Amino acid sequence: MFAVLIPILAGLDIVLKYAVNSMDKKELPRVFAKKIEIDKFHNDGFVFGKLKKKKKNSKSMFRYLSLQYWWGFLLFYFLKKEIKSESSL
């Protein structure tokens, strides 16, 4: 279930970010159904501005974390495939 839900939410997030970034600043903030307010914010320096003084480190940290994620995913996938092939012997 999560394998389907996560890509859908990530795709929706990307589409909404693109839509908000394409709006003029005059149009923002927008309120929908009196409950949802959309505004444009930019966070300097990773989460909660912790690395505001070290912007270069925050960019390299994101690349490093995404690389670790994909390395772990591929390792899990190939090990799982190898275990299945050994069990069929």
GICOR-V411287 format. One record per run of one state. SS is the DSSP state (~ for helix, > for strand, _ for the rest). FROM is the first residue (numbers start at 1). LEN is the number of residues. If there is no record, write none. Layout:
<<SS;FROM;LEN> <SS;FROM;LEN>>
//
This chain:
<<_;1;1> <~;2;20> <_;22;3> <~;25;3> <_;28;2> <>;30;3> <_;33;3> <>;36;3> <_;39;8> <~;47;3> <_;50;5> <~;55;33> <_;88;2>>
//
